Amino acid sequence: LPFKATATDLEKLVRQIPTKDEMARFILSIKELEDLTGVEIQSLSSGEISEDAGASLSDIVEGKATLPPQPANSPTPSPVAPAESFNNAIIQSTLQLEVLGHYSQLIDFIKQIYQMERIVNVTQWSIGIGNPDENNKFMLSTNLIIYKKVQNAAIFKDLPLIPVEEPPLRENPILSDKEFIEQLNKDE
């Protein structure tokens, strides 16, 4: 830390490497990149790579699904921290992400990931042919590493809460949940 760090400097550092998981904030940032670049996120999962481990990003954002728990051996201290100073250890979490889009959209998506407020490391990626029914679309499979530093959590303030829009009131209070969700989707 700089000798005379301001509150703004400290908040910027916590946004780059948070003291908590901040997974919701990260997922919402990825969702914003999806909207910005025009790609379609097919799955997002954490921990070990598994064929059926992926959940739709929209389902995660809407609360219909959650990321699978990470294995007991993960997250692990990063090799970034020197062995003699465990108090400075940075913990990393691995996420697997699959994205469908045109080649230029995929490249823009990767560039946007590197420009995110949070430090994200793209450790591995591959591009393959996407859905044969959709012309010129490719599937990007990538591993992302995000970081957190929990040892000094008491020193830094928590990030501000993510603002959430209030859902509209039901026009008809006897609508079933399914009918209400359909009504919300129509309004968008």
Secondary structure, 3 states (H helix, E strand, C coil): CCCCCCHHHHHHHHHHCCCCCCHHHHHHHHHHHHHHHCCEEEEEEECCCCCCCCECHHHHHCCCCCCCCCCCCCCEECCCCCCCCHHHCCEEEEEEEEEEECHHHHHHHHHHHHCCCCCEEEEEEEEEECCCCCCCCEEEEEEEEEEECCCCCCCCCCCCCCCCCCCCCCCCCCCCHHHHHHHHHHHC
